[in-house]
């Protein structure tokens, strides 16, 4: 079944999202930080659930309505959904990870402190752990996925958050991306968000080309696979020093350094 965007549906859903935000309907725990694929639990702080931000759910309705459709289809017993069944903005990993045993949610948070809250999509589990999938901002009257097409793979196209490429919010506009690029390759990339724009700062890469052999590299010319310059060889200590500049706490299981209020999308009663 193809997804069909209807203005009436968007308006109805927008009203639902606004009411949800105002009423604080967030039975799932909020989060003090959890990147996709990890097992940290969420906290109960909810700095983003304010009346001042209620209208932003309506602005983000073109995205939220597509995820609402996923919730409604799942509630109707439709399983095995593919990208052909849903809206083009839905992260495909959500279709794999979302089930009747967890909650598909959204959160609003002003990452760069410019007065415009960003939209985050996540899945919250009953035990409070959660995964984050995408970040949207509202720029020049348009909803924008800030990381769309950032990561490229020669064989598979664009990486999607939620599988091996995960992000955390570290405060001060810093977004830390932890990624497994392929067999024996993983690392971190760091971005700064300001005035609704995201810029690449630097990245570090760990490679295990042979058993017992580990190489560490550092680069500043662009995200993985996009830079034109050769990375610099560094030591493991230098690798860890770069990561610790941006990531708070345990870097092996990194968490958001800020709190999010996850609001669940519930099946449409109508």
ZIPEZI-V161088 format. One record per residue. N is the residue number from 1. RES is the residue in one letter. PSI is psi in radians with two decimals (999 if undefined). OMEGA is omega as a letter, one per 20 degrees, with the letter a starting at -180 (none if undefined). NEAR is the number of other ideal C-beta (glycine too) atoms within 10 Angstrom. Layout:
n->{N | N}
res->{RES | RES}
psi->{PSI | PSI}
omega->{OMEGA | OMEGA}
near->{NEAR | NEAR}
This chain:
n->{1 | 2 | 3 | 4 | 5 | 6 | 7 | 8 | 9 | 10 | 11 | 12 | 13 | 14 | 15 | 16 | 17 | 18 | 19 | 20 | 21 | 22 | 23 | 24 | 25 | 26 | 27 | 28 | 29 | 30 | 31 | 32 | 33 | 34 | 35 | 36 | 37 | 38 | 39 | 40 | 41 | 42 | 43 | 44 | 45 | 46 | 47 | 48 | 49 | 50 | 51 | 52 | 53 | 54 | 55 | 56 | 57 | 58 | 59 | 60 | 61 | 62 | 63 | 64 | 65 | 66 | 67 | 68 | 69 | 70 | 71 | 72 | 73 | 74 | 75 | 76 | 77 | 78 | 79 | 80 | 81 | 82 | 83 | 84 | 85 | 86 | 87 | 88 | 89 | 90 | 91 | 92 | 93 | 94 | 95 | 96 | 97 | 98 | 99 | 100 | 101 | 102 | 103 | 104 | 105 | 106 | 107 | 108 | 109 | 110 | 111 | 112 | 113 | 114 | 115 | 116 | 117 | 118 | 119 | 120 | 121 | 122 | 123 | 124 | 125 | 126 | 127 | 128 | 129 | 130 | 131 | 132 | 133 | 134 | 135 | 136 | 137 | 138 | 139 | 140 | 141 | 142 | 143 | 144 | 145 | 146 | 147 | 148 | 149 | 150 | 151 | 152 | 153 | 154 | 155 | 156 | 157 | 158 | 159 | 160 | 161 | 162 | 163 | 164 | 165 | 166 | 167 | 168 | 169 | 170 | 171 | 172 | 173 | 174 | 175 | 176 | 177 | 178 | 179 | 180 | 181 | 182 | 183 | 184 | 185 | 186 | 187 | 188 | 189 | 190 | 191 | 192 | 193 | 194 | 195 | 196 | 197 | 198 | 199 | 200 | 201 | 202 | 203 | 204 | 205 | 206 | 207 | 208 | 209 | 210 | 211 | 212 | 213 | 214 | 215 | 216 | 217 | 218 | 219 | 220 | 221 | 222 | 223 | 224 | 225 | 226 | 227 | 228 | 229 | 230 | 231 | 232 | 233 | 234 | 235 | 236 | 237 | 238 | 239 | 240 | 241 | 242 | 243 | 244 | 245 | 246 | 247 | 248 | 249 | 250 | 251 | 252 | 253 | 254 | 255 | 256 | 257 | 258 | 259 | 260 | 261 | 262 | 263 | 264 | 265 | 266 | 267 | 268 | 269 | 270}
res->{X | X | X | X | X | X | X | X | X | X | X | X | X | X | X | X | X | X | X | X | X | X | X | X | X | X | X | X | X | X | X | X | X | X | X | X | X | X | X | X | X | X | X | X | X | X | X | X | X | X | X | X | X | X | X | X | X | X | X | X | X | X | X | X | X | X | X | X | X | X | X | X | X | X | X | X | X | X | X | X | X | X | X | X | X | X | X | X | X | X | X | X | X | X | X | X | X | X | X | X | X | X | X | X | X | X | X | X | X | X | X | X | X | X | X | X | X | X | X | X | X | X | X | X | X | X | X | X | X | X | X | X | X | X | X | X | X | X | X | X | X | X | X | X | X | X | X | X | X | X | X | X | X | X | X | X | X | X | X | X | X | X | X | X | X | X | X | X | X | X | X | X | X | X | X | X | X | X | X | X | X | X | X | X | X | X | X | X | X | X | X | X | X | X | X | X | X | X | X | X | X | X | X | X | X | X | X | X | X | X | X | X | X | X | X | X | X | X | X | X | X | X | X | X | X | X | X | X | X | X | X | X | X | X | X | X | X | X | X | X | X | X | X | X | X | X | X | X | X | X | X | X | X | X | X | X | X | X | X | X | X | X | X | X | X | X | X | X | X | X}
psi->{2.18 | 2.54 | 2.29 | 2.14 | 2.19 | 2.33 | -0.64 | -0.74 | -0.76 | -0.72 | -0.72 | -0.76 | -0.66 | -0.77 | -0.69 | -0.75 | -0.69 | -0.80 | -0.66 | -0.75 | -0.75 | -0.62 | -0.12 | 0.63 | 1.42 | 1.25 | -0.44 | 2.55 | 2.52 | 3.03 | 2.43 | 0.11 | 2.13 | 2.00 | 2.79 | 2.42 | -0.01 | -3.13 | 0.42 | 2.63 | 2.81 | 2.78 | -3.02 | 0.15 | 2.47 | 1.19 | -0.35 | -0.23 | 1.30 | 2.69 | -0.54 | -0.44 | 0.02 | -0.69 | -0.29 | -0.44 | -0.62 | -0.69 | -0.58 | 0.15 | -0.61 | -0.52 | -0.83 | -0.59 | -0.55 | -0.67 | -0.55 | -0.66 | -0.67 | -0.77 | -0.79 | -0.70 | -0.71 | -0.72 | -0.48 | 0.05 | 0.16 | 2.13 | 2.98 | 0.57 | 2.53 | 3.05 | -0.35 | -0.30 | -0.25 | 3.12 | 2.72 | -0.29 | -0.09 | 2.29 | 2.17 | -0.48 | -0.41 | -0.67 | -0.51 | -0.68 | -0.46 | 2.41 | -3.13 | -0.10 | 0.01 | -3.04 | 2.26 | 2.15 | 2.96 | 2.78 | 2.64 | 2.28 | 2.32 | 1.60 | -0.75 | 0.16 | 0.76 | 0.14 | -0.13 | 1.90 | 2.41 | 2.74 | 2.24 | 2.48 | 2.33 | 2.91 | 2.20 | 2.30 | 2.79 | -0.50 | 0.06 | -0.20 | 2.75 | 2.87 | 2.52 | 2.48 | -0.80 | 2.76 | 2.25 | 2.59 | 2.95 | 1.95 | 2.19 | 0.72 | 0.18 | 2.46 | 2.24 | 2.26 | 1.95 | -0.31 | 0.22 | 2.23 | 0.28 | -0.75 | 2.22 | 2.51 | 2.30 | -0.52 | -0.63 | 0.10 | -2.28 | 2.33 | 2.60 | 2.50 | 2.57 | -0.20 | -1.48 | -0.04 | 1.95 | 2.64 | 2.71 | 2.64 | 2.14 | 0.18 | 2.76 | 0.41 | 0.04 | 2.24 | 2.10 | 2.20 | 2.11 | 2.29 | 2.54 | 1.87 | -0.39 | -3.01 | 2.06 | 0.18 | 2.16 | 2.90 | -2.84 | 2.58 | 2.52 | 2.36 | 2.69 | 2.22 | 2.23 | 2.32 | 0.74 | 0.21 | 2.54 | 2.25 | 2.51 | 2.36 | -1.08 | 2.90 | 2.72 | 2.53 | 2.40 | 2.21 | 2.47 | 1.37 | -0.50 | 2.70 | 2.22 | 0.03 | 2.19 | 2.25 | 2.57 | 2.39 | 2.74 | 2.44 | 2.67 | 0.05 | 0.08 | 2.87 | 2.87 | 2.24 | -0.10 | -0.33 | 2.68 | -0.28 | 2.85 | 2.39 | 2.77 | 2.45 | 2.29 | 3.02 | 2.93 | -0.65 | -0.70 | -0.67 | -0.89 | -0.59 | -0.69 | -0.83 | -0.76 | -0.28 | -0.51 | -0.56 | 2.19 | 2.45 | -2.62 | 1.94 | -0.28 | -0.44 | 1.07 | 2.53 | 2.81 | 2.49 | -0.03 | 2.97 | 2.45 | 2.56 | 1.83 | 2.17 | 2.06 | 2.49 | 2.07 | 2.69 | 2.44 | 2.08 | -0.37 | 999}
omega->{a | r | r | r | r | a | r | r | a | a | r | r | r | r | r | a | r | r | r | a | a | a | r | a | a | a | r | r | r | a | r | r | r | r | a | r | r | a | r | r | a | r | a | r | a | a | a | a | a | r | a | a | a | a | a | r | r | r | a | a | r | r | a | a | r | r | r | r | r | r | a | r | r | r | r | r | r | a | r | a | r | r | r | a | a | a | a | a | a | r | a | r | r | a | r | a | a | r | r | a | r | a | r | a | r | r | r | r | a | a | a | r | r | a | r | r | r | r | r | r | a | r | a | r | a | a | r | r | a | r | r | a | a | r | r | r | a | a | r | r | a | r | a | r | a | r | a | r | r | a | a | r | a | a | a | r | a | r | r | r | r | r | r | r | a | a | r | r | a | r | r | a | a | r | a | a | r | a | r | a | a | a | r | r | r | a | a | r | a | a | r | r | r | r | r | r | a | r | r | r | a | r | r | a | r | r | r | a | a | r | r | a | r | r | r | a | a | a | a | a | r | r | a | r | a | a | a | a | r | r | r | r | r | r | r | r | r | r | a | r | r | a | a | r | a | a | r | r | a | a | r | a | a | a | r | r | r | a | r | r | a | a | a | r | a | a | r | a | a | none}
near->{10 | 7 | 17 | 8 | 12 | 9 | 7 | 7 | 15 | 17 | 13 | 16 | 22 | 19 | 13 | 22 | 25 | 17 | 12 | 20 | 24 | 14 | 11 | 12 | 14 | 20 | 11 | 21 | 21 | 23 | 30 | 17 | 23 | 28 | 23 | 22 | 19 | 18 | 11 | 19 | 15 | 25 | 17 | 12 | 15 | 18 | 13 | 23 | 22 | 14 | 8 | 9 | 18 | 17 | 12 | 20 | 24 | 17 | 19 | 21 | 22 | 16 | 19 | 26 | 23 | 19 | 24 | 24 | 23 | 21 | 18 | 15 | 18 | 17 | 13 | 9 | 7 | 12 | 9 | 6 | 19 | 8 | 12 | 8 | 16 | 21 | 18 | 8 | 18 | 21 | 20 | 15 | 20 | 22 | 18 | 11 | 18 | 20 | 12 | 9 | 7 | 19 | 22 | 22 | 24 | 25 | 24 | 23 | 18 | 18 | 24 | 19 | 11 | 15 | 7 | 17 | 21 | 25 | 21 | 23 | 28 | 26 | 23 | 26 | 19 | 10 | 11 | 18 | 18 | 29 | 23 | 27 | 24 | 25 | 22 | 22 | 23 | 16 | 13 | 6 | 6 | 9 | 16 | 16 | 16 | 18 | 21 | 13 | 10 | 21 | 20 | 13 | 13 | 6 | 5 | 9 | 10 | 12 | 22 | 19 | 25 | 24 | 18 | 16 | 24 | 21 | 24 | 25 | 25 | 22 | 12 | 14 | 18 | 20 | 22 | 24 | 23 | 23 | 22 | 15 | 18 | 13 | 7 | 14 | 16 | 16 | 22 | 21 | 24 | 19 | 21 | 15 | 22 | 13 | 10 | 16 | 13 | 18 | 9 | 18 | 15 | 15 | 23 | 22 | 20 | 16 | 16 | 13 | 9 | 9 | 5 | 5 | 9 | 12 | 17 | 20 | 17 | 16 | 19 | 12 | 13 | 14 | 18 | 22 | 12 | 12 | 14 | 6 | 9 | 9 | 17 | 12 | 10 | 17 | 9 | 11 | 8 | 14 | 20 | 14 | 12 | 19 | 17 | 11 | 13 | 23 | 20 | 16 | 15 | 10 | 14 | 8 | 13 | 24 | 22 | 26 | 18 | 19 | 19 | 29 | 25 | 28 | 28 | 18 | 23 | 16 | 12 | 15 | 6 | 6}
